[in-house]
Amino acid sequence: MWISSLSTHLPIIMKNLKPAHKTAVCLENLFHDISMERTVEIYRMLGDMGFGRKIVGIFKKSVT
């Protein structure tokens, strides 16, 4: 029941998120779409290293 409610309200929820949180939500959704098992493994490894579920930073190298 809550899944259909969530899918109905998700666009409104995403619209009201701060940019950093919105990025984290999008990345987590991408990870889940690729593989739930591998996503759990990533979070397990981050937890083992003391990071928890927080993604510390994502950087893009600029081409100069």
Steps between C-alpha positions, in 0.01 A plus 500: 500500500770748598694433175217629282464798730874565484509482120214749486673746731862440393513783242376746764748366757793518255406856399527619861835337585818701539746440212752294700229274644332469160831385352544242776147368443557477124829314549344257744215435257754444221692252717176314581399490133833341407508240779350490847752238610799706385352813658478320834863389453612860432325622816643208699854591387444870577374402846805282558719801420304723739314707240152359553261564212624850430660565164789730584551665161473454127736692281533542127841568355485798269666479163743787446 
